[in-house]
Amino acid sequence: MVTITVVSPATFAGVVPSIDLLKDYQVVSASSTAIDVAGGTITLQVTVQDQATADAIAADPKYTVVG
């Protein structure tokens, strides 16, 4: 398992953000660490199965991996 911090675009309908990251990749677990409703982003601690998945997320221009 590999844990990374990802800033993801998100749309907010009510209190549940729609996060494409969870649909685009095999995410084992995710918890939000910061939410920017005005900016339309959510920062997540994301655990993925392997380093290859983490690298794929990092290479995806839609997401920003921090740290």
C-alpha positions as CSV (number, residue, x, y, z in Angstrom):
1,M,0.0,0.0,0.0
2,V,1.2,3.5,-0.8
3,T,-0.3,6.7,0.7
4,I,-0.1,10.0,-1.1
5,T,-1.6,13.4,-0.6
6,V,-3.6,14.6,-3.7
7,V,-5.3,17.9,-4.5
8,S,-8.2,16.9,-6.7
9,P,-10.8,19.0,-8.5
10,A,-14.2,18.4,-7.0
11,T,-17.7,19.6,-7.5
12,F,-19.8,20.1,-4.5
13,A,-23.5,19.1,-4.5
14,G,-24.7,19.5,-1.0
15,V,-22.2,18.1,1.4
16,V,-20.9,15.2,-0.7
17,P,-18.1,16.2,-3.1
18,S,-17.9,14.4,-6.5
19,I,-14.3,13.3,-6.8
20,D,-13.3,11.7,-10.2
21,L,-10.1,10.4,-8.6
22,L,-12.1,7.7,-6.8
23,K,-13.6,6.6,-10.1
24,D,-10.5,7.0,-12.2
25,Y,-8.1,4.9,-10.0
26,Q,-8.3,1.9,-7.7
27,V,-8.3,3.8,-4.4
28,V,-8.1,1.6,-1.3
29,S,-9.1,4.5,1.1
30,A,-9.3,8.2,1.0
31,S,-9.9,10.9,3.6
32,S,-10.1,14.6,3.1
33,T,-7.6,16.9,4.8
34,A,-8.8,20.2,3.3
35,I,-11.8,21.3,1.3
36,D,-11.9,24.5,-0.8
37,V,-15.4,24.9,-2.0
38,A,-14.8,28.2,-3.6
39,G,-11.7,26.9,-5.5
40,G,-13.4,23.6,-6.3
41,T,-10.7,21.4,-4.9
42,I,-10.4,18.8,-2.2
43,T,-7.2,17.6,-0.6
44,L,-7.1,13.9,0.1
45,Q,-4.9,11.4,1.9
46,V,-5.2,8.6,-0.6
47,T,-4.1,5.0,-0.1
48,V,-3.6,3.0,-3.3
49,Q,-2.5,-0.6,-3.9
50,D,0.9,0.0,-5.3
51,Q,3.5,2.6,-6.4
52,A,2.5,2.2,-10.1
53,T,-1.0,3.6,-9.3
54,A,0.5,6.4,-7.2
55,D,2.8,7.3,-10.1
56,A,-0.1,7.2,-12.5
57,I,-2.0,9.7,-10.4
58,A,1.0,11.9,-10.1
59,A,1.4,11.8,-13.9
60,D,-2.2,12.8,-14.5
61,P,-2.5,16.5,-15.2
62,K,-5.9,16.6,-13.5
63,Y,-4.4,15.9,-10.1
64,T,-1.6,17.5,-8.0
65,V,0.4,15.2,-5.7
66,V,1.9,17.2,-2.8
67,G,4.7,16.3,-0.5
